[in-house]
Amino acid sequence: MADLKQARILITRPAQQAENLCTLIHANNGIPIRFPTIEILPIIFAANEIERYLKHFDWFIFTSTNAVRCYCSQLDDAKMRRLKTKSCLAIGQATATALKTEGLNVDLMPVHGYNSEALLNLSELKNVFQKNIVIIRGENGRKTLADTLKKRGANISYQNVYQREIPKIDCREVSQLITEKRLDLITITSGEAIQNLVQMLPESQHDLLKKIPLIVISERIQTIAKNLGFETIALAQMPSDDAILNIIMTIINGEESG
């Protein structure tokens, strides 16, 4: 049976989201190296802001699991009950799972895909004229979803519920692994994660860093990685941990070319 042969795999997800993938890697004889390149910090918003959206908006679009966690953590039981009467939309399966974990119904989500474009392709989002829609997201997120829905006649508002920062962590272990060429793979799940990774490590290591094979979860991230100069980039079929593990297994066992 194929295994990960004690390969060292860098996990760059935020600390709150990394544990399941790390557990899967460890269970399959790999060595997960936890190195979050994004820190998720909740944005505390005013009670009257929550009230305004619950009173006047029809649809709540959640753009990530972090959006679900950081938004719902600020609602009391009464407001959660009111949110359950609204239409909740999820950008993908992981976000839908997070909503269900909070006890919320998922009224719409893409069957195929897990980004703004996939959500916008749903027939229900083609006719949104005069719909009041709030997008629950991280600060400085992509604008594609809002811009397109506005063009379709919807009234759009943002609720920024978290911000992303570069973590203040010790990089020496990872730097040493790179210098000694003992890091086998890097997993990347957002464009910002890979940009921060490069920024967090010394410029003197960038040439070695960019020779390490990457696993990414979207063509958009793949393009960012190519533009940054990474040489070997594999694209997972889905953003799920199981899909990432599958492609890690394939690469380590010599069946994948970059």
C-alpha positions in Angstrom: 0.0 0.0 0.0 1.3 3.4 -1.0 2.2 5.8 1.8 3.9 9.2 2.2 7.3 7.7 3.1 8.0 10.2 5.9 7.9 13.1 3.4 7.9 16.5 5.0 4.9 18.6 3.9 4.5 22.2 4.7 0.9 23.2 5.7 0.3 26.9 5.3 -3.3 27.1 6.3 -4.4 29.2 9.2 -3.9 27.4 12.5 -7.6 26.9 13.1 -8.0 25.1 9.7 -4.9 23.0 9.5 -5.4 20.2 12.0 -7.5 17.8 9.9 -5.0 17.8 7.0 -2.1 17.4 9.3 -3.8 14.4 11.0 -4.4 12.8 7.6 -0.8 13.3 6.5 0.5 11.9 9.8 -1.9 8.9 9.5 -0.4 8.1 6.1 3.2 8.1 7.3 4.0 11.7 6.4 5.4 14.5 8.5 3.2 17.6 8.5 5.1 20.9 9.1 2.7 23.4 10.5 3.6 26.9 9.2 0.5 29.2 9.0 1.1 32.0 6.6 -2.2 33.7 7.4 -3.7 34.6 10.7 -7.4 35.1 10.9 -8.5 37.9 13.3 -12.2 38.5 13.9 -13.6 42.0 13.3 -16.0 43.0 16.1 -19.0 44.7 14.6 -21.8 46.8 16.3 -25.1 45.2 17.4 -27.0 47.8 15.3 -25.1 46.7 12.2 -26.2 43.1 12.8 -29.8 44.3 13.4 -29.8 46.2 10.1 -28.9 43.2 8.0 -31.3 40.9 9.8 -34.1 43.4 9.3 -33.6 44.5 5.8 -31.7 41.8 3.8 -33.1 38.7 2.2 -30.0 36.6 1.3 -26.8 36.1 3.3 -23.9 34.8 1.2 -21.0 33.3 3.2 -17.7 33.2 1.3 -15.7 30.9 3.6 -15.7 28.8 6.7 -13.9 31.7 8.5 -16.8 34.0 7.5 -19.3 31.6 9.0 -17.2 31.2 12.2 -16.5 34.8 12.8 -20.0 36.0 12.0 -22.0 33.4 14.0 -19.7 33.8 17.0 -21.1 37.3 17.4 -24.8 36.4 17.3 -26.8 35.7 20.4 -29.4 33.0 20.4 -32.2 35.3 19.3 -30.3 36.6 16.3 -29.3 33.1 15.3 -33.0 32.2 15.3 -33.7 35.2 13.0 -30.8 34.2 10.7 -32.4 30.8 10.3 -35.4 32.5 8.7 -33.1 34.0 6.0 -31.7 32.4 2.8 -28.1 31.4 3.5 -25.9 30.7 0.5 -22.5 29.0 0.7 -19.6 29.5 -1.8 -18.7 25.8 -1.5 -19.0 22.5 0.3 -16.7 23.4 3.2 -18.6 26.6 3.9 -21.9 24.7 3.7 -20.7 22.3 6.2 -19.7 25.1 8.5 -23.2 26.6 8.2 -24.8 23.3 9.0 -22.6 22.9 12.0 -23.9 26.2 13.3 -27.5 24.9 12.9 -28.2 26.9 9.8 -29.9 25.7 6.6 -28.0 26.0 3.3 -30.4 27.2 0.7 -28.0 27.4 -2.2 -24.5 26.3 -3.0 -22.7 25.3 -6.2 -22.8 21.6 -7.1 -19.6 22.0 -9.1 -16.9 24.4 -8.1 -16.2 26.4 -4.9 -15.7 30.0 -5.8 -17.5 33.2 -6.8 -17.8 32.2 -10.4 -19.4 28.8 -9.5 -21.9 30.5 -7.3 -22.8 33.1 -9.9 -23.5 30.3 -12.4 -26.4 29.1 -10.4 -29.7 29.8 -12.1 -31.2 31.3 -8.9 -28.5 34.1 -9.0 -29.3 35.0 -12.6 -32.5 36.9 -11.5 -31.7 38.9 -8.4 -33.2 42.3 -9.4 -33.9 44.4 -6.3 -32.8 41.5 -4.0 -31.2 42.7 -0.8 -28.0 40.6 -0.4 -25.3 40.9 2.2 -22.0 39.2 1.5 -20.3 37.9 4.7 -16.6 37.9 4.0 -13.0 38.7 5.0 -11.7 42.3 4.7 -10.4 43.1 1.2 -11.9 39.9 -0.3 -12.5 39.5 -4.0 -15.0 41.8 -5.7 -16.2 39.5 -8.5 -19.3 38.3 -6.6 -20.6 41.8 -5.6 -19.8 43.5 -8.9 -21.6 40.8 -10.9 -24.7 40.8 -8.7 -24.9 44.6 -8.8 -24.9 44.4 -12.6 -27.8 42.0 -12.3 -29.7 44.5 -10.3 -29.2 43.4 -6.7 -28.7 45.7 -3.8 -25.4 44.5 -2.3 -23.7 45.2 1.0 -20.6 43.8 2.6 -20.2 42.6 6.2 -16.5 42.2 6.8 -16.1 39.8 9.7 -12.4 39.0 9.8 -9.1 40.3 8.6 -6.0 38.4 7.5 -2.6 39.2 8.7 0.9 37.7 8.4 1.5 35.7 11.6 4.3 36.6 13.9 5.9 33.2 14.2 9.4 31.7 14.3 10.5 30.9 10.7 13.9 29.3 11.6 12.8 25.6 11.5 11.3 26.0 8.0 14.2 28.1 6.8 16.6 25.3 7.9 14.5 22.7 6.2 14.6 24.7 2.9 18.4 25.3 3.2 19.0 21.6 3.8 16.6 20.6 1.0 14.6 18.5 3.4 11.1 20.0 2.6 9.3 17.8 0.1 6.1 19.6 -0.7 4.2 22.8 0.1 0.3 23.0 0.2 -1.3 26.3 -0.6 -5.0 27.1 -0.3 -5.1 30.8 -1.1 -3.3 33.4 -3.2 -2.5 35.4 -0.1 -1.0 32.4 1.6 1.6 31.9 -1.1 2.4 35.6 -1.3 2.9 35.7 2.5 5.0 32.6 2.4 7.5 34.3 0.1 7.4 37.4 2.3 8.0 35.6 5.5 11.2 33.8 4.4 14.5 35.4 3.7 15.1 36.5 0.1 18.3 34.5 0.1 16.1 31.3 0.3 13.7 32.2 -2.5 15.5 30.3 -5.2 15.5 27.1 -3.2 11.9 27.7 -2.0 10.6 28.1 -5.6 12.0 24.7 -6.5 9.9 22.9 -4.0 6.8 21.3 -5.5 3.5 23.1 -4.7 0.0 21.8 -4.4 -2.7 24.4 -5.0 -6.5 24.2 -5.0 -7.5 26.5 -7.9 -6.3 27.7 -11.3 -6.2 31.3 -9.9 -3.7 30.3 -7.2 -1.8 28.3 -9.8 -1.4 31.5 -11.9 -0.2 33.5 -8.9 2.4 30.8 -8.1 3.6 30.7 -11.7 4.0 34.5 -11.7 6.0 34.3 -8.4 8.4 31.9 -10.1 7.5 28.5 -8.6 8.6 25.8 -10.9 6.5 22.8 -10.1 2.8 23.3 -9.4 0.1 20.6 -9.0 -3.6 21.4 -9.0 -5.9 19.4 -6.6 -9.2 18.5 -8.1 -11.1 19.9 -5.0 -10.2 22.1 -2.1 -11.0 19.3 0.4 -8.4 17.8 2.7 -9.0 14.4 1.1 -8.4 15.7 -2.4 -5.2 17.5 -1.2 -4.1 14.2 0.4 -4.7 12.3 -2.8 -2.5 14.5 -4.9 0.2 14.5 -2.2 0.1 10.7 -2.3 0.3 10.7 -6.1 3.3 13.1 -6.2 5.2 11.3 -3.4 4.8 8.0 -5.1 6.1 9.3 -8.4 3.0 9.4 -10.6 2.7 13.1 -11.0 4.7 15.4 -13.1 4.5 19.1 -12.2 
